[in-house]
Amino acid sequence: MSQRFLFRRALAAVLLSFAGLQAVLAAPTTTVPLQVSPQRTTPMAVWEPEHVRGVVLFSSGHGAWPERYDALLQTWCDAGFAVVAPLHVDSVKHPDRDKFSMQQGFGERMADMKAASAYVAARWPGVPVAAAGHSYGTLVSLVLGGALAELAPLRDPSVTAVVGYSSPGRIPGLVTPSAYASVAVPVLLVTGDKDLVPGFVSDARDHLYPVESAPAGDKYAVVLAGGDHNLIGGQPEALYRRARDIGTAFLKAEVLGDAEAGRVLSADAAGPAEAERWIRR
């Protein structure tokens, strides 16, 4: 079976990863045209606080769009992070979605994030940067942090930490045993014990693979009891709030050096064992 076939099959499976995400009220600070290449621009949603302490490059799940994550991204904005989130060509909101194949879509996502990173460097020079995402966007964010180095040199040296909500799992032909061996930054992955993708991910533990196979050192995974692939979609509210708060604390601790936020990542600050399980490496 060819590598190209496996890659096409892998990306086809990722199409399922966005299923069921709940809509939220959309209110980014502004939307700007992002010049991705001489041939293409895409809208980029920007959440900007009054005082920018850090920046998050955010990549949405397959088929999704940035504003659908407004509740989460506004929380990060309130914590002092500017958030930039390009509209990817695989989004159901993108007018040219049908013009791009699955293979092209992955490359265009990486081009989107490279252009977003350049925008950040020009707009907020010297401000620390993290990458974050949901599902397919988690894979993209991990690539910015050094993953898939065997595929291409896609690491963004400005990215100092990665937050991922769910992951695409162990994608055949793309996520190899060494896919995350080159991750070079602290990582937090938040998932749930019901985090399944029908027809593709039948074992929720597969979502932990990025943390389990990345080099040890400031790698965290949290499994919330009852959480599914819609964990940051807002429902159930208690799980959403916990997932949001853990991610926010990680960003503040790893990107801003906030010691109080860092205690949330310690064993003593974790929730009860029946409610959540932590993996620390």
N, C-alpha and C positions, 0 to 999 in steps of 0.2 A: 504494500500500500504506500503510495507516494506521500512525501512530506507536504506537497501542495494540497493533496486531497484531504489529509488530516487537518491542515490549517483551515481549509474551507469548511470542513465538518465542524471544527471547533468553534469557529465564529458563528456558524449557523446556530449552534447550541446556545450561544450567548444571547441570541435574539429573545430567548425565553426569560432572561434574567431580570427583566423589568416588570414582569407580570404582577399586577395588583397594586402598584404603588399608588397611594392615596394622593389626591390633589390637595394643595394648600393654597392659602391666599398669597398671591404673587406681588411682591413689592420691593424689587431691587432699587438701590439709590438711583441708578441710571443704566442705560444700555448704550454701548458704543460700538461702532463698526470696527472689527478687528481684521487687519490685513494679514491674511494667513499666507498668501503667495501672490505673485503678480496676477494670477488668474482668479483668485478667490478671496472674498471677504465673508465674514460671518458675524452675526450679532453676538456681543459679549455682555452679559449681565454683570454689573458691578455693585457690590454692597460696600460702602465706604463710611467708616466712622469719622467723627470729628478729628480725633487724634489717632493716626495709624501707627500701631505698635508692631504689627506683623502683617503678613499677607498669606492668604490661602489660595492656591490654584486648585479649582474644583472641577472634577469631571463627572458628569451625570451618568446614570445607568443607561443601558442600550434602549433607544427609543424615547428616552425622557428628555427633559429640557430644564435649564437651570432654575427657573422660577418655581418649579414643582418642589424644590427643596428650600423654599423661602424661610420657613420656620427655623430650620437648622442654621442656615447661612446668616439669618438675621441675628441669631444668638451669638454666633462668632463675631459678627460685626459689633454687637453690643459689648463684646469682650475686648475690643480694640483691634480686630483683624479686618483688613480690607479683603474682600473675597471677589475673585474674578472667575467667571464661568462661561466659556464659549458654548455656543449652540453647535453641537456636533452634527455632521451630515447624516448620521443614522437616526436623528431625532424625528419623531413624527411631525414636529413643528417646522422642520427644515424644508424649504420649498423645492430644493433640488435632490431630495432624498433618493429618488428612483434612479438618479444618474450615477450612483456610486455602488460598486459591488461591495460584498462583505470584506474582501481583502483590502480594497481601497479605503473602506471606512476606518479600518484600524490605522492605516498610515495617515489619513486625514485627521484623526483624533490626535495623534502625536504631533502633527503639524500645528493643530489648533493650540496645543499646550505650549509648544515652543514659542509661538507667536504671543501667547498670553504672558509667558515668562519675560519675553523681551519688553512687552508693554509695562509690566510691573517694574522691571529694572529702570526704565526711563521715567516712570511716574513716581516711584517711591525708591530712589536709589539708596542702597545700604540697609534697607529694612529686611529683617529675616523672613524667609519664605518656607512654607510647608505646602505639601500636596495632599489632596483628599478626594475621595470619591465614593460612589455607591456601585456595587456589583461590577459591571464591566469597567466603570470609572475607577474602581479600586485597583484593578489590574493596571490601568493607565497610570495611576498615581504611583504605584509600586515601580513601574518602569522608569518614571521620573526619578525615583529614589535608587535606581541601579539595577532593577530586575531585568531579565531577558537580555543580559549583556551578550550572550552567545548569538542572539538574533541580529542585533545592530547596536552601535554606540548611541543609545537614546537617553542616557543619564543626564539630568539637569543639575549641574553643580550648585545652583542656587538653592535647591531643595534640601532642607535640613531635617525634615521629619515627614512621616506619612500617616494619615488617618484613613482607614478603610471601613466602610459599612458593608458587610457581606463581601463575597468575592465570587468570581465566576467558577470557583472550584478547580478541579484538576482537569484542565482542558486538554484532551488528547492532541498531540502534534504541536502544541504551543507551550503548555506548562509541563516542562520536562523535569526530571529529578533535580536538575541544577538550575532551574529557572530563577529561583530566588536566592541562590548562593551568592550572588553579586550585590544584593541589597546592602547599601552602605550607610543607612540612616536609621534612627529609631522609628519603630512602627507600632501602631495600635490597630488591631482589627477587632471590630465589634460584630457579633453575629448572634444567632439564637439556635436553640436545640430543635426548632421546627423550620429552620432555614433550608427549604428544599426548592429545587427547580424541577417541576414535573417533566419526566422524560429525559432528564440529564443528570441532575444532582439528586441522588436518592439517599445519600448519607450526609447529614448536616455537618459531620466532622470534616468533610472535604474542604470546607471553607477555612479551616484552620491551617491549611497547608503552607500558606505564605509565611506565617510566623514559625511553624514547626520546622521548616526547611531553610529559613534564612539564618545567617550567622548570629550566634547568641550575642546579647548585649543590647539592652533597652528595647526588647521586643515583647509586646504584650498582646494577648488575645483575651477577649471576654465573651463568654457564652451566656446569654440571658435566657432563663427558663421561660418557654412560651413564645420566644421571639421567632419571627419568620422572615422571609425575604423582604417584607415591607416594614422592617423594623424602624426605619426613620421616616416612614410615611405618616406618622402621627397617631396610629392606632395599633394596639391599645395605648392609651395616653401614658400610663405609668411606665411601660417599657420604653416608649419613645423618649420620655424625659430622662430616664436613666442612661440610655444610649447617647443622647445629646450631651448630657452633663459629663459623662466619662470622656467623650471626644473633646469637649471644650477644655476640660482639666488637662488632658494630654497636650493639647496645643499650647496652653499657657505654661505648662511645666517645661516642655521640650524646646519650644520656640522662644519663649520669653524668659525662661529661667525662674518661674514663679514657684518658690519652695512650698507654699501652702497648697497650691494646685497639685504639686508633685506627690503630696501625701495621699491623694485620691488613688494614686497608682500603687501605693504600698499595700502589703498584705493586711495590715490592721484596718485600713479604710475600706476594704472590699465589702460588698454586701453579703448577706447570709448565704451559706453554701447551697441551700435549697433554691435560692433565687438566681444566683449567678456563679459561674465557675471561671477562674482566672488562670491563664497560662502566662508565666513570666520566664523569659529566657535572657 
